[in-house]
Amino acid sequence: MNRPRVTLSFAQTLDGRVAAVDGSSQWISGSESLRFCHSVRAAHDAIMVGIGTVLRDDPRLTVRLVDGRNPLRVIVDSTLRTPPTAAVIRDGAARGTVIACTDAAPTKRCEALRACGATVLSFPATPDGRVDLAALLVALGECGIASVMVEGGARLLTSLLRARLADAVAITIAPLILGAGPAAIGDLGITALGQAIKVRNATWTTYGADVVVEGQIEY
Ligand SMILES: NC(=O)c1ccc[n+]([C@@H]2O[C@H](COP(=O)([O-])OP(=O)(O)OC[C@H]3O[C@@H](n4cnc5c(N)ncnc54)[C@H](OP(=O)(O)O)[C@@H]3O)[C@@H](O)[C@H]2O)c1
């Protein structure tokens, strides 16, 4: 089955955190690398985040800091917790937003989001009740989406790597140390160094005080 190419693109501290203990992550990266992030958005057909990120950060997921078109927004949200007041829904944004849920999503929430103009698609659930990401990516591919940028959060990034659905990375590393807070990538079931997922053809580019590492994932 054809699926889009998936690039994981997020900002982390030197010690691998994507947020502080209180959940705040805006802004780990500086203004130069934020502009880079918007150029990555503009270069992709779709941009994907988990519902945890929508509820914590209320991102717009648009291209603003560079010229370029807005990618389709995709929210992974099993039970449709996305509020109709979220930035990805309000002020007409819903027309460019797909919300991926499972059968566990209440009909009323589905109707409310569709009434705002959002596209709500239901997918099979994983054993832990979450959206089957492989099925979601195949469906996006069938809609003509060839590339997806995934900005986070940690749970979604980890699920994609666990399922071997991520193809590339564009990771911003900021010269900050938090010591605690969610790690960018959680447990992948890897117990020995030899099992590590490799990033091939890695390039390192400086944007202000930050470094962006780009490369291809090899499992
Ligand atoms: N530094 C950065 O670049 C960056 C970027 C984005 C976010 N963040 C930070 O990350 C934090 C949010 O991350 P998070 O890990 O809590 O949330 P998340 O990854 O944004 O969303 C996770 C949620 O998505 C839903 N989901 C549905 N299907 C899933 C699947 N197959 N795999 C994984 N998740 C699935 C689940 O909620 P349901 O069970 O309700 O569906 C899950 O709890 C915030 O603090 C935010 O600021 C940082």
The ligand as an SDF file (V2000), in Angstrom:
LIG
                    3D

 48 52  0  0  0  0  0  0  0  0999 V2000
    9.2280   20.6530   21.1800 N   0  0  0  0  0  0  0  0  0  0  0  0
    8.4210   20.3870   20.1770 C   0  0  0  0  0  0  0  0  0  0  0  0
    8.8140   20.4730   18.9980 O   0  0  0  0  0  0  0  0  0  0  0  0
    7.0130   19.9820   20.4570 C   0  0  0  0  0  0  0  0  0  0  0  0
    6.1300   19.7400   19.3920 C   0  0  0  0  0  0  0  0  0  0  0  0
    4.8400   19.3350   19.6820 C   0  0  0  0  0  0  0  0  0  0  0  0
    4.4430   19.1710   20.9960 C   0  0  0  0  0  0  0  0  0  0  0  0
    5.3020   19.4190   22.0000 N   0  0  0  0  0  0  0  0  0  0  0  0
    4.9160   19.2320   23.3980 C   0  0  0  0  0  0  0  0  0  0  0  0
    4.5360   17.8840   23.5590 O   0  0  0  0  0  0  0  0  0  0  0  0
    3.5270   17.8170   24.5970 C   0  0  0  0  0  0  0  0  0  0  0  0
    2.3510   17.0080   24.0530 C   0  0  0  0  0  0  0  0  0  0  0  0
    2.8400   15.7250   23.7330 O   0  0  0  0  0  0  0  0  0  0  0  0
    2.0540   14.4160   24.1530 P   0  0  0  0  0  0  0  0  0  0  0  0
    3.0040   13.2810   23.9690 O   0  0  0  0  0  0  0  0  0  0  0  0
    1.4480   14.6360   25.4820 O   0  0  0  0  0  0  0  0  0  0  0  0
    0.8610   14.4010   23.1200 O   0  0  0  0  0  0  0  0  0  0  0  0
    0.7720   14.1500   21.5390 P   0  0  0  0  0  0  0  0  0  0  0  0
    1.8130   13.2060   21.0810 O   0  0  0  0  0  0  0  0  0  0  0  0
    0.6350   15.4620   20.8650 O   0  0  0  0  0  0  0  0  0  0  0  0
   -0.6550   13.4440   21.4670 O   0  0  0  0  0  0  0  0  0  0  0  0
   -0.7740   12.1490   22.0130 C   0  0  0  0  0  0  0  0  0  0  0  0
   -2.2000   11.7250   22.0100 C   0  0  0  0  0  0  0  0  0  0  0  0
   -2.6350   11.4890   20.6560 O   0  0  0  0  0  0  0  0  0  0  0  0
   -3.6270   10.5120   20.6920 C   0  0  0  0  0  0  0  0  0  0  0  0
   -3.3150    9.3930   19.8060 N   0  0  0  0  0  0  0  0  0  0  0  0
   -4.2560    8.7580   19.0560 C   0  0  0  0  0  0  0  0  0  0  0  0
   -3.7010    7.7560   18.3990 N   0  0  0  0  0  0  0  0  0  0  0  0
   -2.3910    7.7360   18.7340 C   0  0  0  0  0  0  0  0  0  0  0  0
   -1.3150    6.8790   18.3910 C   0  0  0  0  0  0  0  0  0  0  0  0
   -1.4590    5.8410   17.5510 N   0  0  0  0  0  0  0  0  0  0  0  0
   -0.1060    7.1080   18.9410 N   0  0  0  0  0  0  0  0  0  0  0  0
    0.0720    8.1430   19.7870 C   0  0  0  0  0  0  0  0  0  0  0  0
   -0.9170    8.9820   20.1560 N   0  0  0  0  0  0  0  0  0  0  0  0
   -2.1470    8.7770   19.6360 C   0  0  0  0  0  0  0  0  0  0  0  0
   -3.6930    9.9690   22.1310 C   0  0  0  0  0  0  0  0  0  0  0  0
   -4.7780   10.6140   22.7910 O   0  0  0  0  0  0  0  0  0  0  0  0
   -6.2130    9.9080   22.6640 P   0  0  0  0  0  0  0  0  0  0  0  0
   -6.0470    8.5460   23.2920 O   0  0  0  0  0  0  0  0  0  0  0  0
   -7.1470   10.8100   23.3680 O   0  0  0  0  0  0  0  0  0  0  0  0
   -6.4700    9.8190   21.1920 O   0  0  0  0  0  0  0  0  0  0  0  0
   -2.3950   10.4360   22.7340 C   0  0  0  0  0  0  0  0  0  0  0  0
   -2.4480   10.6270   24.1220 O   0  0  0  0  0  0  0  0  0  0  0  0
    3.1530   19.2390   24.9490 C   0  0  0  0  0  0  0  0  0  0  0  0
    3.8310   19.5860   26.1420 O   0  0  0  0  0  0  0  0  0  0  0  0
    3.7110   20.0330   23.7860 C   0  0  0  0  0  0  0  0  0  0  0  0
    4.0740   21.3340   24.1850 O   0  0  0  0  0  0  0  0  0  0  0  0
    6.5890   19.8090   21.7590 C   0  0  0  0  0  0  0  0  0  0  0  0
  1  2  1  0
  2  3  2  0
  2  4  1  0
  4  5  1  0
  4 48  2  0
  5  6  2  0
  6  7  1  0
  7  8  2  0
  8  9  1  0
  8 48  1  0
  9 10  1  0
  9 46  1  0
 10 11  1  0
 11 12  1  0
 11 44  1  0
 12 13  1  0
 13 14  1  0
 14 15  2  0
 14 16  1  0
 14 17  1  0
 17 18  1  0
 18 19  2  0
 18 20  1  0
 18 21  1  0
 21 22  1  0
 22 23  1  0
 23 24  1  0
 23 42  1  0
 24 25  1  0
 25 26  1  0
 25 36  1  0
 26 27  1  0
 26 35  1  0
 27 28  2  0
 28 29  1  0
 29 30  1  0
 29 35  2  0
 30 31  1  0
 30 32  2  0
 32 33  1  0
 33 34  2  0
 34 35  1  0
 36 37  1  0
 36 42  1  0
 37 38  1  0
 38 39  2  0
 38 40  1  0
 38 41  1  0
 42 43  1  0
 44 45  1  0
 44 46  1  0
 46 47  1  0
M  CHG  2   8   1  16  -1
M  END
$$$$
